Amino acid sequence: MKYAKLLFLLVCTLPAVAQTTIKQDAAIKQMVDEVSAKNIEANIRKLVSFKSRHTLSDTTSKTEGIGAARNWVKAEMESYAKSSGGRLVVQFDTFTSVKGNKGMKNVLGILKGTDPNDTRIYLVSGHMDSRVSDVNNANAVEPGANDDASGTAVSMELARVMSQRSFPATIIFTVVVGEEQYLWGSTHLAKRAKAENWNIDAMLDNDIVGNTHGTETDLKDNRSVRVFSEGIPVVAKAKQLSDIMALGGENDSPSRQLARYIKEVAERYVEQLDVKLIYRKDRYLRGGDHLPFQDQGYSAVRITEMNEDYTRQHQDIRTQNGIDYGDLPDFVDYSYAQKVARMNLSALANLASAPGEPQNVGLVNRETTNRTTLQWEAPATGKKPAGYYVLMRETMNPYWEKKIYVAGTTLTLNYSKDNYFFAVQSVDADGHESLPVFPKPVR
């Protein structure tokens, strides 16, 4: 009997444990479920079959080199476009590299938004070029299965699935070249976007997203993925830097808000996924295609596997001291790459379905008070929000802790602005949230 009483007491204490309600959009969940590991594997193996995808490799062969690879990527995306009802348009983005190499070509699959008043653009990207130990060797067998056929396959699989649906905002599925040669393709595209006034709300770069085993450490992890984001924007001017330091906003750049958003939304839709936010621009001694977009002032992040296998990256195919080297397709974890693709899709679909971000978000700073008043204006683009979320967290915490729904465009809270950080995001009637906007002090 005493054991029964003890069990009763334990059960009675359970409601004290925090509970989380997860609300999913059924349409987004269906798209997430349609992402296929089999398709991702087939695309990676096809890319490897071109033997080399070095940016300066053969452009005339129909079966080998970067020319054959980019033609195949474009043709494959065009096959998705045929069943998209005209929504997806595929094209080459041709340019000359900074070294004077002509005829460089990125591939763009443009899924035009359905709302003529919504100018937002979302980019998801991987790089199709590959390399071996010598970055200038354009004639070796350079499979590049994980670096970065995996990211290319993610972009292609999202184009296949998402082109069968419509979104208010535009999504561009991008496959770039020249990543291994100083980010030629992404640098060109980012500069083009700036020159043509593209309203890029977010850029997601997938680079090395198909491996689950780390060399040296021997760690194996098929559920964790890293998202790198800059803290202080590289384009920040002196006045903006001064404001950031005065407010303690070093951890609240637009790119960092994007990273937090990806974590929240992706873990809402993808099972057994732990998104690790890495609070730096990129890894030591490395760089990715998100960096040129940050250089142009866009919110951009790099998505990459948790543990890297350096016997596979940038290696000639060989056996040395009993260790096999080379970026070969048999060493890719296709179920893991599928999970990363699903992560990308959930965030992109939620963003492209959401209202635009609130404008002129301000934290009222007229007097000394233990309360906080926030004010903002409706989005300048896209559909009208059903309301807004005011986000808050303690200054020591990396993630937003509370979301408070507001129907109007102002809110006063009994929390001190000295002790908490705040942000505001738009939300529609179906729960699709915009990116959060960090407030500026206003008088």
Stockholm file with secondary structure:
# STOCKHOLM 1.0

chainA/1-443         MKYAKLLFLLVCTLPAVAQTTIKQDAAIKQMVDEVSAKNIEANIRKLVSFKSRHTLSDTTSKTEGIGAARNWVKAEMESYAKSSGGRLVVQFDTFTSVKGNKGMKNVLGILKGTDPNDTRIYLVSGHMDSRVSDVNNANAVEPGANDDASGTAVSMELARVMSQRSFPATIIFTVVVGEEQYLWGSTHLAKRAKAENWNIDAMLDNDIVGNTHGTETDLKDNRSVRVFSEGIPVVAKAKQLSDIMALGGENDSPSRQLARYIKEVAERYVEQLDVKLIYRKDRYLRGGDHLPFQDQGYSAVRITEMNEDYTRQHQDIRTQNGIDYGDLPDFVDYSYAQKVARMNLSALANLASAPGEPQNVGLVNRETTNRTTLQWEAPATGKKPAGYYVLMRETMNPYWEKKIYVAGTTLTLNYSKDNYFFAVQSVDADGHESLPVFPKPVR
#=GR chainA/1-443 SS CHHHHHHHHHHHHGGGSCCCCCCCCHHHHHHHHHCCHHHHHHHHHHHHTTSBCCTTSCSSCSSSHHHHHHHHHHHHHHHHHHTTTTCEEEEEEEECCTTCCCCEEEEEEEECCSCTTCCEEEEEEEECCCCCSSTTCCSSCBCCTTTTHHHHHHHHHHHHHHTTSCCSSEEEEEEESCSTTTTHHHHHHHHHHHHTTCEEEEEEEECSCSCCBCTTTCCBCSSEEEEECCSSCTTCCHHHHHHHHHHTCTTCCHHHHHHHHHHHHHHHHSTTCEEEEECSSSCTTCCCTTHHHHHTTCCEEEEEESSCCTTTTTCCSEEETTEEESCCGGGCCHHHHHHHHHHHHHHHHHHHHSCCCCEEEEEECSSCCSSEEEEEECCSSSSCCSEEEEEEEETTCSSCCEEEEESSSEEEESSCTTTEEEEEEEECTTCCBCCCBCCEEEC
#=GC SS_cons         CHHHHHHHHHHHHGGGSCCCCCCCCHHHHHHHHHCCHHHHHHHHHHHHTTSBCCTTSCSSCSSSHHHHHHHHHHHHHHHHHHTTTTCEEEEEEEECCTTCCCCEEEEEEEECCSCTTCCEEEEEEEECCCCCSSTTCCSSCBCCTTTTHHHHHHHHHHHHHHTTSCCSSEEEEEEESCSTTTTHHHHHHHHHHHHTTCEEEEEEEECSCSCCBCTTTCCBCSSEEEEECCSSCTTCCHHHHHHHHHHTCTTCCHHHHHHHHHHHHHHHHSTTCEEEEECSSSCTTCCCTTHHHHHTTCCEEEEEESSCCTTTTTCCSEEETTEEESCCGGGCCHHHHHHHHHHHHHHHHHHHHSCCCCEEEEEECSSCCSSEEEEEECCSSSSCCSEEEEEEEETTCSSCCEEEEESSSEEEESSCTTTEEEEEEEECTTCCBCCCBCCEEEC
//
